[in-house]
Amino acid sequence: MQFSYQLEPFDDKWSNWSTISIKEYTNLREGDYTMNVKVRNSYGIQSEPSTLLFTVSPPWYRHFLAFMVYFIFIIIAIYIISNRIKMKIRKNKYYETIEQRRLYLEKESRIRQEQYDLEKEIEKLKNDKLQIKILAKDKELVNNSLQVVKKNKILNGIIHKLKEIDIEALDDSTKFQVSKLNKSIVKEVNTDKSWKDLEKHIKNVHFEFLKRLKEKYPTISPRELDLSTYLLMNMSTKEIAEIMNISTGGVELARYRLRKKLGLNKKENLIGFLMSI
């Protein structure tokens, strides 16, 4: 007896005739199969094919339920990953918002500081401009007062010259005129208070400066305070000498003593130092 077989859909055609009555298949994929077998005898007579239907079940990891579990796990994984991504995005947006807020606050603080510095600089420029105007006015007042001082010196010289005139040798009319002229000049000299008014004005205008200077250097004398004020007004040595009624050498000596009391060396500018107080 000889056998021939065909496994549908695994085999494409029938096998060759063989006396072996056993056939083994391995690693068949899951699915439905049809086993066809026919027999022939030694006379060559063939039987009708016999069929056997059978089903190969899949392994557990390829089972429908396994795929359902896989699908559920994938859905859960997608959900978890999606939530993590959303949380990370929200977290990044939160930190981005905080960073933007911080940058905004820093920018706003910087703008406010720049605005404050600008206003302060403008105020300083206004004060400096005002101070320059005040010093210019003071200088003008000093110059006017110096002219008054010079005028008074001239008038005093005229008074001394009038005293040298022999009044007795003059007639009554001339004597009366000379006496009247002398009284007028003396009255003009005595009633001129412009210098005292100037000193009072200077002390009032520079009161804060004199106060700071006295607080910082308690040993400074009133005379040195006056000298500091005149130097602050950028007055020349000659002008200071006329105001303080001393020589130019005396002014230089007073400047030297003032520098020493303020603790300044030779390279430091005295007027610049006074303006910084």
CORQUIZI-V179276 format. One record per run of one state. SS is the DSSP state (h for helix, s for strand, l for the rest). FROM is the first residue (numbers start at 1). TO is the last residue. If there is no record, write none. Layout:
ss=<SS | SS>
from=<FROM | FROM>
to=<TO | TO>
//
This chain:
ss=<l | s | l | s | l | s | l | s | l | s | l | h | l | h | l | h | l | h | l | h | l | h | l | h | l | h | l | h | l | h | l>
from=<1 | 2 | 9 | 18 | 19 | 31 | 41 | 46 | 47 | 50 | 57 | 60 | 63 | 64 | 164 | 167 | 170 | 172 | 192 | 194 | 206 | 207 | 217 | 222 | 233 | 237 | 245 | 248 | 263 | 270 | 276>
to=<1 | 8 | 17 | 18 | 30 | 40 | 45 | 46 | 49 | 56 | 59 | 62 | 63 | 163 | 166 | 169 | 171 | 191 | 193 | 205 | 206 | 216 | 221 | 232 | 236 | 244 | 247 | 262 | 269 | 275 | 277>
//
